[in-house]
């Protein structure tokens, strides 16, 4: 059964950084784009970033310039590097590929 497993969330102060990881099987990683979404408290789930199997990326305007997405083929892992974090970035961050969602990882930005 195909799974996506996120990790790397936690509590960070405003202005800090975190790197989230999404690990999946090679059958997903090598052939499908992988997306990051997030859902803040009381908000709808929203798109954050995408990376295709050929490395083409797209970043949401709300996080552009602060977040980057990358992939490590040797580890079948997609990373979301989050810098200059703000309290409004607080959310559960989810990985999505081929219609399959991960379980999510909590990111809390607070002093």
TORPA-4810 file (N, C-alpha, C, O; in nm, 3 decimals):
<nodes>
NODE_1_0.085_-0.118_0.000_0.000_0.000_0.000_0.089_0.123_0.000_0.181_0.136_0.081_X
NODE_2_0.059_0.214_-0.092_0.140_0.334_-0.103_0.112_0.426_0.014_-0.003_0.446_0.052_X
NODE_3_0.218_0.480_0.072_0.204_0.575_0.182_0.293_0.696_0.159_0.396_0.690_0.092_X
NODE_4_0.249_0.806_0.219_0.332_0.925_0.227_0.348_0.956_0.375_0.249_0.961_0.449_X
NODE_5_0.470_0.977_0.418_0.497_0.999_0.560_0.566_1.133_0.576_0.677_1.154_0.526_X
NODE_6_0.499_1.225_0.647_0.558_1.356_0.673_0.630_1.356_0.808_0.596_1.280_0.898_X
NODE_7_0.730_1.441_0.819_0.800_1.461_0.944_0.865_1.598_0.944_0.872_1.664_0.841_X
NODE_8_0.911_1.639_1.061_0.985_1.764_1.070_0.912_1.880_1.132_0.970_1.987_1.151_X
NODE_9_0.784_1.862_1.164_0.709_1.971_1.225_0.753_1.995_1.368_0.832_1.919_1.425_X
NODE_10_0.700_2.102_1.426_0.733_2.134_1.564_0.697_2.276_1.599_0.626_2.344_1.525_X
NODE_11_0.747_2.319_1.713_0.724_2.455_1.762_0.848_2.539_1.732_0.960_2.499_1.762_X
NODE_12_0.826_2.655_1.672_0.937_2.743_1.636_0.895_2.888_1.662_0.778_2.922_1.650_X
NODE_13_0.991_2.971_1.696_0.962_3.113_1.718_0.948_3.187_1.586_1.004_3.145_1.485_X
NODE_14_0.874_3.296_1.586_0.866_3.378_1.465_1.004_3.415_1.414_1.092_3.452_1.492_X
NODE_15_1.022_3.405_1.283_1.151_3.430_1.221_1.238_3.307_1.209_1.342_3.310_1.143_X
NODE_16_1.196_3.198_1.271_1.274_3.076_1.267_1.251_2.995_1.141_1.179_3.037_1.050_X
NODE_17_1.314_2.877_1.138_1.308_2.790_1.020_1.275_2.647_1.061_1.305_2.603_1.172_X
NODE_18_1.213_2.577_0.969_1.190_2.433_0.982_1.203_2.371_0.844_1.180_2.436_0.742_X
NODE_19_1.239_2.244_0.842_1.238_2.169_0.717_1.150_2.046_0.732_1.176_1.959_0.816_X
NODE_20_1.047_2.041_0.652_0.956_1.927_0.653_1.001_1.826_0.548_1.056_1.862_0.444_X
NODE_21_0.976_1.699_0.578_1.008_1.592_0.485_0.884_1.512_0.452_0.797_1.491_0.537_X
NODE_22_0.875_1.466_0.328_0.768_1.377_0.284_0.835_1.261_0.213_0.892_1.278_0.105_X
NODE_23_0.827_1.144_0.272_0.890_1.026_0.215_0.784_0.933_0.158_0.682_0.907_0.222_X
NODE_24_0.809_0.883_0.038_0.712_0.793_-0.024_0.785_0.684_-0.100_0.908_0.676_-0.095_X
NODE_25_0.709_0.602_-0.169_0.770_0.493_-0.243_0.827_0.544_-0.375_0.791_0.652_-0.423_X
NODE_26_0.916_0.466_-0.433_0.973_0.505_-0.561_0.870_0.510_-0.671_0.885_0.589_-0.765_X
NODE_27_0.766_0.429_-0.663_0.664_0.427_-0.768_0.587_0.559_-0.772_0.535_0.597_-0.877_X
NODE_28_0.580_0.627_-0.660_0.518_0.760_-0.656_0.622_0.865_-0.692_0.600_0.948_-0.780_X
NODE_29_0.732_0.860_-0.624_0.832_0.966_-0.633_0.884_0.983_-0.775_0.907_1.096_-0.820_X
NODE_30_0.902_0.874_-0.846_0.965_0.882_-0.978_0.870_0.923_-1.089_0.915_0.959_-1.198_X
NODE_31_0.738_0.918_-1.065_0.644_0.936_-1.175_0.537_1.042_-1.151_0.466_1.080_-1.245_X
NODE_32_0.522_1.091_-1.028_0.413_1.183_-0.999_0.465_1.308_-0.930_0.565_1.304_-0.859_X
NODE_33_0.395_1.420_-0.953_0.431_1.539_-0.874_0.391_1.518_-0.728_0.298_1.443_-0.698_X
NODE_34_0.462_1.584_-0.640_0.433_1.579_-0.497_0.401_1.721_-0.452_0.471_1.816_-0.486_X
NODE_35_0.295_1.733_-0.376_0.245_1.864_-0.334_0.248_1.876_-0.182_0.235_1.778_-0.109_X
NODE_36_0.264_1.999_-0.136_0.244_2.032_0.005_0.120_2.121_0.016_0.103_2.216_-0.061_X
NODE_37_0.036_2.089_0.112_-0.079_2.170_0.149_-0.071_2.197_0.298_0.004_2.131_0.371_X
NODE_38_-0.149_2.293_0.344_-0.155_2.319_0.487_-0.298_2.360_0.526_-0.374_2.413_0.444_X
NODE_39_-0.331_2.334_0.650_-0.461_2.373_0.702_-0.442_2.435_0.840_-0.409_2.366_0.937_X
NODE_40_-0.464_2.566_0.847_-0.453_2.636_0.973_-0.581_2.622_1.054_-0.684_2.581_1.001_X
NODE_41_-0.574_2.657_1.182_-0.692_2.646_1.268_-0.807_2.731_1.216_-0.792_2.851_1.195_X
NODE_42_-0.921_2.667_1.194_-1.038_2.736_1.145_-1.032_2.778_0.999_-1.116_2.855_0.953_X
NODE_43_-0.934_2.726_0.926_-0.918_2.764_0.786_-0.935_2.643_0.695_-0.930_2.529_0.740_X
NODE_44_-0.955_2.671_0.567_-0.959_2.565_0.468_-0.817_2.521_0.431_-0.721_2.597_0.445_X
NODE_45_-0.807_2.399_0.385_-0.677_2.350_0.340_-0.635_2.430_0.217_-0.716_2.454_0.127_X
NODE_46_-0.508_2.471_0.212_-0.460_2.552_0.100_-0.330_2.497_0.045_-0.251_2.434_0.115_X
NODE_47_-0.311_2.524_-0.083_-0.190_2.482_-0.154_-0.070_2.562_-0.105_-0.079_2.682_-0.080_X
NODE_48_0.044_2.492_-0.093_0.168_2.557_-0.053_0.274_2.547_-0.162_0.333_2.647_-0.202_X
NODE_49_0.298_2.424_-0.211_0.406_2.407_-0.309_0.391_2.274_-0.380_0.327_2.181_-0.331_X
NODE_50_0.453_2.267_-0.499_0.454_2.145_-0.580_0.592_2.126_-0.641_0.660_2.223_-0.674_X
NODE_51_0.631_2.001_-0.655_0.751_1.969_-0.733_0.718_1.849_-0.819_0.664_1.750_-0.770_X
NODE_52_0.752_1.857_-0.948_0.726_1.747_-1.039_0.839_1.645_-1.033_0.942_1.669_-0.969_X
NODE_53_0.819_1.532_-1.099_0.924_1.430_-1.100_1.046_1.476_-1.178_1.153_1.415_-1.165_X
NODE_54_1.033_1.580_-1.257_1.148_1.635_-1.328_1.207_1.757_-1.258_1.300_1.820_-1.309_X
NODE_55_1.152_1.791_-1.140_1.210_1.898_-1.060_1.153_2.036_-1.082_1.205_2.133_-1.027_X
NODE_56_1.048_2.047_-1.160_0.984_2.177_-1.179_0.903_2.211_-1.055_0.830_2.126_-1.003_X
NODE_57_0.917_2.333_-1.008_0.851_2.371_-0.883_0.752_2.484_-0.902_0.760_2.563_-0.996_X
NODE_58_0.657_2.489_-0.809_0.562_2.599_-0.802_0.538_2.628_-0.654_0.520_2.537_-0.574_X
NODE_59_0.539_2.756_-0.619_0.525_2.798_-0.481_0.407_2.895_-0.470_0.391_2.983_-0.555_X
NODE_60_0.325_2.879_-0.368_0.213_2.970_-0.347_0.264_3.111_-0.320_0.368_3.129_-0.257_X
NODE_61_0.190_3.209_-0.368_0.231_3.349_-0.350_0.245_3.385_-0.202_0.329_3.467_-0.165_X
NODE_62_0.162_3.324_-0.118_0.162_3.358_0.025_0.293_3.321_0.094_0.324_3.374_0.201_X
NODE_63_0.370_3.230_0.036_0.494_3.186_0.100_0.615_3.203_0.009_0.726_3.167_0.047_X
NODE_64_0.594_3.258_-0.108_0.704_3.274_-0.204_0.811_3.365_-0.146_0.782_3.469_-0.087_X
NODE_65_0.935_3.325_-0.163_1.046_3.400_-0.108_1.087_3.352_0.031_1.195_3.386_0.079_X
NODE_66_1.001_3.274_0.095_1.032_3.221_0.229_1.040_3.068_0.228_1.120_3.009_0.302_X
NODE_67_0.959_3.004_0.146_0.955_2.857_0.141_1.017_2.810_0.010_1.001_2.875_-0.094_X
NODE_68_1.086_2.698_0.014_1.134_2.633_-0.107_1.103_2.484_-0.098_1.096_2.427_0.011_X
NODE_69_1.086_2.422_-0.214_1.058_2.279_-0.222_1.168_2.215_-0.302_1.215_2.270_-0.402_X
NODE_70_1.209_2.097_-0.259_1.317_2.025_-0.328_1.295_1.876_-0.311_1.207_1.834_-0.236_X
NODE_71_1.376_1.797_-0.383_1.360_1.652_-0.374_1.495_1.585_-0.371_1.593_1.635_-0.427_X
NODE_72_1.499_1.469_-0.305_1.620_1.386_-0.298_1.582_1.250_-0.353_1.514_1.172_-0.288_X
NODE_73_1.629_1.222_-0.475_1.589_1.098_-0.542_1.642_0.975_-0.468_1.576_0.871_-0.467_X
NODE_74_1.758_0.986_-0.408_1.816_0.871_-0.339_1.733_0.829_-0.218_1.737_0.714_-0.175_X
NODE_75_1.656_0.925_-0.163_1.578_0.898_-0.043_1.428_0.894_-0.070_1.349_0.875_0.022_X
NODE_76_1.388_0.912_-0.197_1.244_0.920_-0.231_1.173_1.019_-0.140_1.063_0.993_-0.090_X
NODE_77_1.236_1.133_-0.120_1.186_1.231_-0.023_1.177_1.369_-0.085_1.265_1.412_-0.160_X
NODE_78_1.069_1.437_-0.053_1.050_1.577_-0.091_1.058_1.661_0.035_1.003_1.626_0.139_X
NODE_79_1.129_1.773_0.024_1.149_1.861_0.139_1.076_1.994_0.117_1.064_2.043_0.005_X
NODE_80_1.029_2.049_0.227_0.975_2.185_0.227_1.057_2.264_0.328_1.041_2.248_0.449_X
NODE_81_1.144_2.351_0.277_1.225_2.436_0.363_1.147_2.564_0.390_1.110_2.636_0.298_X
NODE_82_1.124_2.591_0.517_1.042_2.706_0.556_1.128_2.801_0.639_1.173_2.766_0.748_X
NODE_83_1.150_2.920_0.587_1.231_3.022_0.654_1.144_3.143_0.689_1.033_3.159_0.637_X
NODE_84_1.196_3.225_0.776_1.125_3.348_0.818_0.980_3.319_0.854_0.887_3.386_0.808_X
NODE_85_0.962_3.219_0.936_0.826_3.175_0.969_0.750_3.280_1.047_0.806_3.354_1.127_X
NODE_86_0.619_3.284_1.021_0.529_3.380_1.084_0.420_3.304_1.159_0.393_3.188_1.128_X
NODE_87_0.358_3.367_1.256_0.249_3.298_1.328_0.139_3.248_1.234_0.077_3.145_1.261_X
NODE_88_0.114_3.320_1.126_0.010_3.276_1.032_0.049_3.153_0.952_-0.033_3.099_0.878_X
NODE_89_0.174_3.109_0.964_0.215_2.982_0.901_0.177_2.862_0.988_0.195_2.748_0.946_X
NODE_90_0.126_2.887_1.107_0.083_2.778_1.194_-0.026_2.697_1.126_-0.129_2.751_1.086_X
NODE_91_-0.004_2.567_1.115_-0.097_2.480_1.043_-0.050_2.336_1.054_0.062_2.308_1.097_X
NODE_92_-0.138_2.246_1.013_-0.096_2.109_0.986_-0.058_2.105_0.839_-0.135_2.144_0.752_X
NODE_93_0.062_2.057_0.813_0.114_2.050_0.677_0.102_1.907_0.626_0.144_1.812_0.691_X
NODE_94_0.044_1.895_0.508_0.015_1.764_0.448_0.091_1.749_0.316_0.112_1.846_0.242_X
NODE_95_0.128_1.629_0.290_0.188_1.589_0.164_0.081_1.516_0.082_0.001_1.440_0.137_X
NODE_96_0.081_1.541_-0.050_-0.018_1.478_-0.139_0.051_1.432_-0.266_0.132_1.505_-0.325_X
NODE_97_0.019_1.311_-0.307_0.068_1.262_-0.436_-0.026_1.154_-0.487_-0.070_1.068_-0.410_X
NODE_98_-0.057_1.159_-0.614_-0.143_1.061_-0.678_-0.274_1.041_-0.602_-0.325_0.929_-0.593_X
NODE_99_-0.327_1.149_-0.547_-0.454_1.141_-0.476_-0.445_1.086_-0.335_-0.548_1.067_-0.269_X
NODE_100_-0.324_1.061_-0.288_-0.304_1.003_-0.155_-0.247_1.111_-0.063_-0.149_1.177_-0.096_X
NODE_101_-0.312_1.127_0.054_-0.266_1.224_0.153_-0.184_1.156_0.261_-0.211_1.042_0.300_X
NODE_102_-0.084_1.228_0.310_-0.015_1.182_0.429_-0.096_1.217_0.552_-0.206_1.272_0.543_X
NODE_103_-0.041_1.183_0.669_-0.114_1.203_0.795_-0.100_1.345_0.846_-0.176_1.387_0.933_X
NODE_104_-0.005_1.419_0.795_0.015_1.558_0.835_0.117_1.571_0.947_0.139_1.479_1.025_X
NODE_105_0.178_1.690_0.953_0.271_1.721_1.060_0.242_1.864_1.107_0.225_1.956_1.026_X
NODE_106_0.236_1.882_1.237_0.196_2.010_1.295_0.314_2.107_1.298_0.423_2.072_1.343_X
NODE_107_0.290_2.228_1.251_0.387_2.337_1.261_0.321_2.448_1.341_0.213_2.497_1.306_X
NODE_108_0.386_2.489_1.449_0.335_2.596_1.532_0.441_2.704_1.542_0.554_2.679_1.583_X
NODE_109_0.403_2.826_1.503_0.495_2.939_1.508_0.445_3.034_1.616_0.341_3.098_1.601_X
NODE_110_0.519_3.041_1.724_0.474_3.119_1.839_0.591_3.155_1.927_0.688_3.080_1.938_X
NODE_111_0.581_3.272_1.990_0.685_3.311_2.084_0.645_3.270_2.226_0.719_3.294_2.321_X
</nodes>
